[in-house]
Amino acid sequence: MTNTPLWTSVEIIDAVAGKCENANWYANGVSIDSRSVENEDLFIAIIGPENDGHDYVQMALDNGASAALVSKLPDDCKDTSRLIFVEDTQTGMEQLGAAARARSSAKIIAVTGSVGKTGTKEALAHVLSAQGKTHYSIGSFNNHWGVPLSLSRMSRDAEYGIFELGMNHAGELGPLSKMVRPHVAIITTVAVAHLEFFKNTTEIAEAKAEVFEGLEEKGVALINVDNEHGALLLQRAQNLNIETIIGFGKEENADVRLEEILLMPHSSEISAKINDHKYRFTLAVPGEHWAMNIMAVLGAVDSIGADVAAATKALSTMVPPSGRGVLVTAHCPTGDFTIIDESYNASPIAMQAAFSVLKRKKTENQGRKIAVLGDMRELGEKSAEIHKSLAIDLSDDGVDMVYACGPNMRHLFDALPADKKSGYASNSEELAGMLVVAVQSDDIVLIKGSLGSKMKLILEALLAVASERKPANSAGV
């Protein structure tokens, strides 16, 4: 091998204080899923609530893994020479992540918030990848497994590292932030989410502020000054003696200010001011919520000394991550229709933002604007009330038809005007059956719900039948 590997065997064994018979191997990747293991990966046998990774060690080795990190001898393992034994594999993965962070000279950015984490992370990755070697966590790898795994995958020569940090309980973000040790920490916003585990949004704000605990010396805190908890977050950052605190938003006192925004059906024209510098640019993703996240992105780019002007240019070619506003064209014999894929996740503020995007879309011919909605999860005892309140946002003329599924979304559906009610089902699979016979050419269909609502089933059903049938008229329920 001519290139330096991600990890040598000696580096891994030393990092995790493990024992291994054979040290004549290297790893160019790290995985905790035997099904997706690639050649020269290190497989880490994590013990989860439902599965024990030790049951899949031999499969991982058969699939090309260089070695496996284990805390016990797997029953069916044929070759034990490439097993690294440690007391606890979760701890071992955290130690490997810490070792990756310790050897790195990259500028590190951590992103958290009630909504917008993944989109902000992906936007940062998009603009910084054009300026240097950039490592970032894939998907939503933002918990106690995903963060150390993402860290352990960071190459030794990365110039920028971007990590998404998530939580649904107090006390989770602090340890993750201390593991990542960011130079910049972003809180996109604080909103109603995870109320199943918090009394109110003030408690959520307190938990989000834990992201500042791991900031490196002279690190930068980026806070949404438009948010009602902006002052609380500012105080928590000051309590940690963070000297550089940057506010972003539309308020006059924002250091990174969204001065003007022209919302277009498929993009946004933005004027922003960062300190004394003004920037005008096109954001290739529609919606004011995206524009707000981009203020945090530009603030972070400026804070790490990267080129802000180049970043604004790169935003004209950005696309949203899968399931978070991606536009999909479904082809039909009688004409195409458009899907706004927001199937990955949902919260009240994210629902409202998606409704706004749908309303601004322009239909052609006899096309209709259709909202297809699934339950929002983890909203606690106020869930019914919160779901019902969103009916107000759908009651004007901006949306023509509403389909809904799930016990919580029933409250929204029942609160809608009669002319908006187009179909309700107990789950997404049943609702998909209604949609595939209802959607017509030139329709614009928004699909949104929490991951647990399985709204992606509806997306897949629409795409699967789009080219196989002639669209029919909608039938209400």
Backbone torsions as a table, in degrees:
resi	resn	phi	psi	omega
1	MET	NA	131.8	-177.1
2	THR	-95.0	-34.8	-179.5
3	ASN	-85.6	151.8	177.4
4	THR	-69.1	129.5	-178.9
5	PRO	-73.0	166.3	175.0
6	LEU	-59.3	-46.7	178.6
7	TRP	-140.9	136.1	166.2
8	THR	-86.4	160.6	179.5
9	SER	-60.3	-40.5	-179.0
10	VAL	-63.4	-40.2	179.0
11	GLU	-62.5	-43.4	180.0
12	ILE	-65.5	-48.6	-178.3
13	ILE	-60.1	-41.3	178.7
14	ASP	-67.5	-41.8	-176.6
15	ALA	-62.6	-38.3	-175.1
16	VAL	-99.8	2.2	-176.9
17	ALA	52.1	46.6	-176.2
18	GLY	-100.7	177.0	177.5
19	LYS	-124.3	132.1	-178.3
20	CYS	-146.3	134.5	-179.6
21	GLU	-67.1	-38.5	-172.7
22	ASN	-116.4	120.6	178.5
23	ALA	-111.8	22.2	-177.8
24	ASN	-102.6	61.6	178.9
25	TRP	-157.6	172.0	177.1
26	TYR	-146.0	167.2	179.9
27	ALA	-129.5	134.7	175.5
28	ASN	-111.6	12.0	176.9
29	GLY	-165.5	167.2	178.3
30	VAL	-135.5	134.7	-176.9
31	SER	-142.1	149.5	172.7
32	ILE	-117.5	7.1	-178.5
33	ASP	-123.0	110.7	-176.7
34	SER	-62.4	-24.6	-178.1
35	ARG	-72.1	-26.9	-177.3
36	SER	-110.4	11.6	178.7
37	VAL	-60.8	137.0	176.7
38	GLU	-113.5	166.9	178.2
39	ASN	-55.1	135.8	176.3
40	GLU	71.8	19.3	172.6
41	ASP	-81.1	152.2	163.2
42	LEU	-92.0	125.8	176.9
43	PHE	-97.7	129.6	178.4
44	ILE	-108.6	120.7	-176.3
45	ALA	-85.3	85.1	179.4
46	ILE	-77.8	137.9	175.2
47	ILE	-97.1	108.9	-177.9
48	GLY	-102.6	-178.3	-178.5
49	PRO	-67.5	-25.1	-177.1
50	GLU	-118.6	-27.1	-176.9
51	ASN	-130.5	147.8	175.8
52	ASP	-111.2	115.3	-177.5
53	GLY	-58.5	-21.4	178.8
54	HIS	-63.8	-23.6	178.6
55	ASP	-71.8	-11.8	-174.2
56	TYR	-120.6	12.9	-178.3
57	VAL	-62.6	-47.6	-179.2
58	GLN	-62.8	-38.4	177.2
59	MET	-61.1	-42.4	179.4
60	ALA	-63.0	-43.3	178.7
61	LEU	-65.4	-39.2	177.6
62	ASP	-65.0	-30.3	-179.0
63	ASN	-84.2	2.9	173.5
64	GLY	114.4	1.1	179.7
65	ALA	-61.0	139.7	178.7
66	SER	-72.2	-35.7	-176.9
67	ALA	-162.8	173.4	180.0
68	ALA	-137.4	138.3	176.5
69	LEU	-93.7	121.0	-174.1
70	VAL	-135.4	160.6	174.7
71	SER	-114.3	-1.2	176.8
72	LYS	-156.9	164.4	-178.8
73	LEU	-80.0	118.7	178.0
74	PRO	-65.4	144.9	-174.9
75	ASP	-60.5	-41.1	-171.2
76	ASP	-105.1	15.6	-175.5
77	CYS	-74.4	124.1	-177.0
78	LYS	-84.3	-35.4	-175.7
79	ASP	-121.0	105.6	-177.7
80	THR	-89.9	-4.5	-174.8
81	SER	-69.3	-22.3	-179.4
82	ARG	-105.4	25.0	175.2
83	LEU	-99.6	129.7	175.3
84	ILE	-101.6	115.5	-176.0
85	PHE	-92.1	129.3	175.5
86	VAL	-135.4	167.8	179.5
87	GLU	-70.7	-38.7	-176.3
88	ASP	-145.0	124.7	-175.4
89	THR	-73.7	-30.5	175.3
90	GLN	-62.5	-47.4	177.4
91	THR	-61.2	-40.5	178.7
92	GLY	-60.7	-42.3	178.5
93	MET	-64.6	-39.4	177.3
94	GLU	-64.0	-39.0	178.8
95	GLN	-66.9	-38.1	178.1
96	LEU	-67.0	-40.2	176.4
97	GLY	-62.5	-41.7	178.9
98	ALA	-64.1	-36.3	178.5
99	ALA	-67.4	-38.2	177.5
100	ALA	-64.2	-40.8	179.1
101	ARG	-68.0	-38.9	-176.5
102	ALA	-65.9	-33.8	-177.1
103	ARG	-87.3	-7.1	-172.8
104	SER	-89.2	141.2	172.9
105	SER	-105.8	12.1	-178.3
106	ALA	-68.9	152.8	169.1
107	LYS	-79.3	123.9	-171.9
108	ILE	-109.0	132.4	178.3
109	ILE	-122.0	130.1	175.8
110	ALA	-110.2	137.8	-177.6
111	VAL	-125.5	127.6	172.2
112	THR	-139.6	177.9	-179.0
113	GLY	148.0	161.2	-178.9
114	SER	-66.9	-36.4	174.8
115	VAL	-141.1	159.5	173.6
116	GLY	88.2	3.1	-177.4
117	LYS	-61.6	-54.6	-174.8
118	THR	-66.7	-42.6	178.9
119	GLY	-61.2	-41.8	178.8
120	THR	-65.9	-43.3	177.7
121	LYS	-60.3	-45.4	-178.6
122	GLU	-66.2	-37.5	177.8
123	ALA	-65.2	-41.7	175.6
124	LEU	-60.5	-44.0	179.5
125	ALA	-62.3	-39.1	-179.0
126	HIS	-64.8	-47.3	-174.7
127	VAL	-77.7	-31.5	-178.1
128	LEU	-82.4	-26.7	179.2
129	SER	-61.8	-25.6	177.8
130	ALA	-79.2	-9.2	-176.2
131	GLN	-113.9	-9.9	-179.2
132	GLY	174.6	171.0	-179.1
133	LYS	-66.9	119.1	-170.9
134	THR	-121.0	130.0	174.9
135	HIS	-110.9	139.0	177.6
136	TYR	-150.7	153.0	-179.1
137	SER	-68.8	136.0	-179.3
138	ILE	-83.2	151.0	177.6
139	GLY	54.7	-134.6	178.0
140	SER	-115.5	49.9	177.7
141	PHE	-76.1	77.7	-169.2
142	ASN	-126.4	10.7	-177.1
143	ASN	-110.4	-162.4	-174.4
144	HIS	-68.0	-16.5	171.6
145	TRP	-93.3	-48.7	-172.4
146	GLY	-65.5	-37.7	-176.8
147	VAL	-68.1	-53.4	178.3
148	PRO	-63.4	-33.5	176.8
149	LEU	-62.8	-45.4	179.1
150	SER	-63.7	-40.4	177.0
151	LEU	-61.6	-44.4	-176.4
152	SER	-65.6	-18.8	179.1
153	ARG	-89.5	-5.0	-176.6
154	MET	-73.4	124.0	-178.6
155	SER	-67.1	152.4	-176.0
156	ARG	-66.9	-20.9	-178.5
157	ASP	-106.1	15.9	177.1
158	ALA	-62.4	141.4	178.4
159	GLU	-96.9	-28.1	178.2
160	TYR	-134.8	141.7	175.9
161	GLY	-131.7	129.3	-176.4
162	ILE	-125.1	124.8	-174.6
163	PHE	-129.9	131.4	175.8
164	GLU	-90.2	130.7	179.4
165	LEU	-119.1	127.0	-178.9
166	GLY	-123.0	167.1	177.8
167	MET	-163.4	158.0	166.4
168	ASN	-135.9	7.5	174.2
169	HIS	-138.0	152.8	173.7
170	ALA	-63.9	147.5	177.0
171	GLY	89.3	0.4	-178.5
172	GLU	-91.4	-38.1	-173.7
173	LEU	-72.0	-36.3	-177.7
174	GLY	-55.2	-53.7	179.2
175	PRO	-61.7	-36.3	178.7
176	LEU	-66.4	-41.9	179.2
177	SER	-64.8	-39.6	179.1
178	LYS	-67.6	-25.8	176.4
179	MET	-74.4	-41.8	-177.0
180	VAL	-78.0	-33.6	-179.4
181	ARG	50.4	63.8	-175.4
182	PRO	-74.5	153.9	170.0
183	HIS	-85.5	-25.9	177.6
184	VAL	-135.2	132.9	176.9
185	ALA	-121.9	125.9	-178.0
186	ILE	-110.9	133.1	165.3
187	ILE	-112.4	107.5	-174.5
188	THR	-61.7	-47.8	177.6
189	THR	-171.9	167.1	173.3
190	VAL	-120.9	125.7	-177.0
191	ALA	-149.7	178.3	-179.9
192	VAL	-65.3	111.3	176.6
193	ALA	-166.7	148.3	178.7
194	HIS	58.9	26.7	179.9
195	LEU	-66.6	-10.6	173.8
196	GLU	-63.9	-25.3	-175.7
197	PHE	-115.0	-0.9	178.9
198	PHE	-133.6	151.6	-179.8
199	LYS	-74.4	-35.6	-175.7
200	ASN	-160.6	178.9	-178.0
201	THR	-72.6	-20.0	175.1
202	THR	-64.1	-42.4	177.0
203	GLU	-64.8	-36.6	177.0
204	ILE	-62.9	-43.1	178.9
205	ALA	-60.6	-42.5	178.5
206	GLU	-60.4	-41.2	-179.7
207	ALA	-69.2	-39.6	178.5
208	LYS	-63.6	-34.4	-178.3
209	ALA	-64.5	-15.1	177.0
210	GLU	-61.0	-20.6	-179.3
211	VAL	-61.7	-22.2	-179.9
212	PHE	-76.8	-14.3	-174.5
213	GLU	-65.5	-26.7	-177.2
214	GLY	-98.6	3.7	-177.8
215	LEU	-57.7	136.8	174.8
216	GLU	-65.7	161.4	176.5
217	GLU	-57.1	135.9	-175.6
218	LYS	65.5	23.1	177.3
219	GLY	-72.5	167.4	-174.4
220	VAL	-118.6	132.3	174.3
221	ALA	-103.5	128.9	178.8
222	LEU	-111.8	121.6	-171.5
223	ILE	-127.5	139.7	176.1
224	ASN	-77.9	106.8	-175.7
225	VAL	-77.1	-13.9	176.8
226	ASP	-76.9	-19.8	-175.9
227	ASN	-73.0	145.5	-178.2
228	GLU	-63.0	-20.2	-180.0
229	HIS	-102.2	15.0	-179.3
230	GLY	-57.9	-41.5	-179.5
231	ALA	-65.5	-38.3	178.1
232	LEU	-64.2	-45.5	-180.0
233	LEU	-63.7	-39.2	176.6
234	LEU	-59.9	-44.6	-179.3
235	GLN	-64.6	-40.4	-180.0
236	ARG	-66.3	-37.4	176.6
237	ALA	-65.8	-41.1	178.7
238	GLN	-65.8	-36.5	178.5
239	ASN	-61.8	-25.6	178.8
240	LEU	-92.7	10.1	178.0
241	ASN	62.1	32.2	174.8
242	ILE	-78.4	119.7	-173.7
243	GLU	-80.3	-36.9	-176.4
244	THR	-105.2	108.2	179.4
245	ILE	-122.4	119.5	-175.3
246	ILE	-111.0	128.8	177.0
247	GLY	-98.8	137.8	175.2
248	PHE	-125.9	152.4	-179.5
249	GLY	149.5	-160.3	-179.0
250	LYS	-99.9	-12.6	-177.7
251	GLU	-64.5	152.5	-178.2
252	GLU	-58.9	-32.8	-175.8
253	ASN	-85.7	5.2	-178.7
254	ALA	-71.0	132.1	175.7
255	ASP	-70.7	-35.0	173.3
256	VAL	-115.6	104.7	-167.2
257	ARG	-113.8	131.3	171.2
258	LEU	-82.6	100.1	-174.7
259	GLU	-82.1	-44.1	179.8
260	GLU	-142.8	147.4	175.0
261	ILE	-145.2	128.1	174.3
262	LEU	-109.6	109.2	-176.3
263	LEU	-82.9	120.4	178.9
264	MET	-107.7	164.4	-180.0
265	PRO	-58.2	-34.1	-175.3
266	HIS	-124.2	5.0	-177.9
267	SER	-163.4	-177.8	176.4
268	SER	-140.0	137.5	173.6
269	GLU	-97.9	123.6	-168.5
270	ILE	-124.6	139.7	169.2
271	SER	-119.1	123.3	-176.9
272	ALA	-130.6	152.9	178.0
273	LYS	-125.5	124.7	177.2
274	ILE	-117.3	108.8	-171.8
275	ASN	56.2	-114.1	-178.6
276	ASP	-104.6	9.5	-176.7
277	HIS	-108.0	134.2	178.8
278	LYS	-105.2	143.7	-179.8
279	TYR	-134.9	134.1	172.3
280	ARG	-117.6	131.1	-176.4
281	PHE	-158.8	167.0	176.9
282	THR	-104.0	129.4	173.7
283	LEU	-102.2	119.6	-172.2
284	ALA	-78.9	21.6	177.7
285	VAL	-133.2	130.2	-177.3
286	PRO	-80.0	156.1	173.7
287	GLY	114.9	134.1	179.7
288	GLU	-65.6	-31.4	179.4
289	HIS	-62.3	-36.2	176.2
290	TRP	-67.1	-40.4	179.6
291	ALA	-61.4	-38.2	178.7
292	MET	-66.0	-42.0	177.4
293	ASN	-62.1	-35.1	-179.5
294	ILE	-67.7	-27.7	174.5
295	MET	-62.8	-40.5	176.6
296	ALA	-65.2	-39.2	178.8
297	VAL	-60.2	-49.4	-177.8
298	LEU	-66.8	-35.2	175.9
299	GLY	-62.8	-39.7	178.5
300	ALA	-69.3	-42.3	178.7
301	VAL	-58.7	-44.9	179.0
302	ASP	-64.8	-39.1	-175.9
303	SER	-66.4	-31.9	-179.2
304	ILE	-93.0	4.6	176.2
305	GLY	82.1	16.1	176.4
306	ALA	-83.0	175.5	-173.6
307	ASP	-86.6	108.1	-177.8
308	VAL	-68.5	-42.2	-179.7
309	ALA	-59.9	-43.1	177.6
310	ALA	-64.6	-35.9	178.9
311	ALA	-64.7	-41.8	179.9
312	THR	-63.9	-36.7	177.6
313	LYS	-65.9	-39.5	-178.7
314	ALA	-65.7	-25.2	-177.6
315	LEU	-67.0	-17.3	178.9
316	SER	-72.8	-12.2	179.5
317	THR	-116.8	11.0	-177.8
318	MET	-76.7	144.2	172.7
319	VAL	-122.8	147.1	-179.4
320	PRO	-70.7	154.8	176.9
321	PRO	-67.9	160.1	-177.1
322	SER	-54.9	133.4	177.5
323	GLY	78.9	8.1	-176.8
324	ARG	-130.7	49.2	176.3
325	GLY	105.7	11.1	178.4
326	VAL	-68.1	133.5	175.9
327	LEU	-87.8	127.2	-178.8
328	VAL	-122.4	130.7	176.7
329	THR	-98.0	122.7	177.8
330	ALA	-99.9	125.5	-174.9
331	HIS	-93.1	128.7	177.9
332	CYS	-125.7	154.6	178.0
333	PRO	-58.6	-32.9	-177.0
334	THR	-97.6	2.6	179.9
335	GLY	138.6	152.1	-176.9
336	ASP	-83.1	157.6	168.0
337	PHE	-131.4	162.7	-173.2
338	THR	-111.4	138.6	176.3
339	ILE	-116.5	130.8	169.8
340	ILE	-97.2	105.6	-173.6
341	ASP	-85.7	99.0	174.9
342	GLU	-116.2	35.9	-169.2
343	SER	-79.5	-8.0	-172.3
344	TYR	-74.1	-44.3	-175.5
345	ASN	-160.1	171.9	-176.6
346	ALA	-159.7	146.9	170.9
347	SER	-146.5	166.9	-179.0
348	PRO	-55.3	-46.1	-178.6
349	ILE	-68.2	-34.2	177.6
350	ALA	-70.9	-35.2	175.2
351	MET	-61.3	-48.0	-179.0
352	GLN	-60.9	-40.4	178.5
353	ALA	-63.8	-41.5	179.4
354	ALA	-66.2	-39.8	177.0
355	PHE	-59.1	-42.9	-179.0
356	SER	-61.6	-42.2	177.9
357	VAL	-62.9	-45.0	-179.8
358	LEU	-60.3	-43.9	-177.5
359	LYS	-63.3	-30.9	-178.1
360	ARG	-81.9	-14.0	177.8
361	LYS	-68.2	145.3	180.0
362	LYS	-105.0	126.5	178.3
363	THR	-92.4	157.7	177.2
364	GLU	-115.5	155.4	178.0
365	ASN	53.0	-122.5	-177.9
366	GLN	-104.1	20.9	-178.9
367	GLY	-63.1	149.9	-178.6
368	ARG	-122.1	155.3	175.5
369	LYS	-97.7	118.5	-172.0
370	ILE	-121.8	126.8	174.9
371	ALA	-102.0	125.5	179.2
372	VAL	-117.8	111.7	-165.6
373	LEU	-123.6	137.8	175.0
374	GLY	-116.7	167.7	-177.4
375	ASP	-53.8	144.4	164.9
376	MET	-93.5	137.1	-174.6
377	ARG	-104.1	166.7	173.6
378	GLU	59.5	38.9	178.9
379	LEU	-104.0	1.9	172.7
380	GLY	69.0	-153.7	-173.0
381	GLU	-69.1	-17.3	178.8
382	LYS	-93.2	10.8	-174.3
383	SER	-57.7	-46.7	-178.5
384	ALA	-60.2	-45.0	-179.8
385	GLU	-63.5	-42.0	-178.6
386	ILE	-66.4	-43.7	178.0
387	HIS	-62.2	-44.8	-178.5
388	LYS	-61.2	-38.2	-176.1
389	SER	-64.1	-25.6	-179.4
390	LEU	-71.0	-14.3	177.7
391	ALA	-61.6	-28.8	178.7
392	ILE	-61.0	-39.1	-178.3
393	ASP	-70.5	-15.4	-177.9
394	LEU	-107.4	1.1	-170.4
395	SER	-87.0	-10.7	178.8
396	ASP	-86.4	-167.4	-174.1
397	ASP	-85.9	7.6	-176.9
398	GLY	-75.1	-24.2	-179.5
399	VAL	-125.3	132.1	-175.9
400	ASP	-86.7	-39.1	-172.6
401	MET	-139.8	146.0	178.2
402	VAL	-130.5	127.0	171.1
403	TYR	-114.4	143.3	-176.7
404	ALA	-144.4	155.1	175.7
405	CYS	-145.4	154.2	179.2
406	GLY	101.8	150.6	-177.4
407	PRO	-63.6	-34.3	179.8
408	ASN	-75.2	-39.8	-179.2
409	MET	-69.8	-14.6	175.1
410	ARG	-59.8	-34.7	-179.6
411	HIS	-65.5	-40.0	175.7
412	LEU	-66.0	-47.4	-176.5
413	PHE	-58.6	-44.0	-179.0
414	ASP	-66.3	-25.3	-178.3
415	ALA	-85.8	-5.0	-178.1
416	LEU	-76.9	153.7	170.0
417	PRO	-61.1	150.6	-175.0
418	ALA	-58.0	-34.8	-175.9
419	ASP	-74.6	-8.7	177.1
420	LYS	-94.7	-22.2	-174.9
421	LYS	-74.2	115.1	-177.3
422	SER	-117.2	-21.5	178.3
423	GLY	175.9	139.7	176.6
424	TYR	-133.5	143.4	175.6
425	ALA	-142.2	161.0	-178.1
426	SER	-73.4	-24.4	-179.0
427	ASN	-147.9	170.7	-174.3
428	SER	-68.8	-31.3	-179.9
429	GLU	-64.0	-43.9	178.1
430	GLU	-66.6	-39.8	-178.7
431	LEU	-66.5	-34.8	178.4
432	ALA	-57.7	-38.5	178.9
433	GLY	-61.3	-35.1	177.2
434	MET	-70.7	-42.5	-174.0
435	LEU	-66.0	-40.9	-173.4
436	VAL	-64.9	-22.3	177.6
437	VAL	-99.3	-4.5	-175.7
438	ALA	-102.9	-33.2	-173.1
439	VAL	-71.2	138.0	-179.2
440	GLN	-117.8	168.7	175.9
441	SER	-61.4	145.4	179.4
442	ASP	74.7	0.9	174.2
443	ASP	-70.2	155.9	171.5
444	ILE	-120.4	119.0	-171.8
445	VAL	-116.0	117.2	173.6
446	LEU	-92.1	126.6	176.2
447	ILE	-116.2	118.1	-177.1
448	LYS	-147.6	140.3	176.4
449	GLY	177.1	166.3	177.5
450	SER	-66.0	157.0	-176.7
451	LEU	-54.7	-39.6	-179.5
452	GLY	-67.0	-14.9	177.8
453	SER	-79.9	-10.7	175.5
454	LYS	57.2	46.4	-179.3
455	MET	-72.2	-17.0	177.9
456	LYS	-62.9	-24.9	176.5
457	LEU	-58.9	-37.1	-179.6
458	ILE	-70.1	-42.6	176.4
459	LEU	-57.7	-48.2	-178.1
460	GLU	-64.4	-37.3	180.0
461	ALA	-67.1	-42.2	179.5
462	LEU	-64.1	-42.1	-179.3
463	LEU	-70.4	-33.5	-177.4
464	ALA	-68.1	-36.2	-175.6
465	VAL	-100.0	-8.0	-172.4
466	ALA	-55.1	-40.0	-176.1
467	SER	-94.5	6.3	-173.7
468	GLU	-113.1	-7.2	-175.5
469	ARG	-144.6	163.6	175.6
470	LYS	-92.5	121.2	-177.3
471	PRO	-56.2	142.3	179.4
472	ALA	-110.9	173.6	177.9
473	ASN	-75.3	155.7	-179.5
474	SER	-75.6	145.2	174.0
475	ALA	-122.5	119.9	-178.1
476	GLY	-75.1	167.8	179.9
477	VAL	-119.9	NA	NA
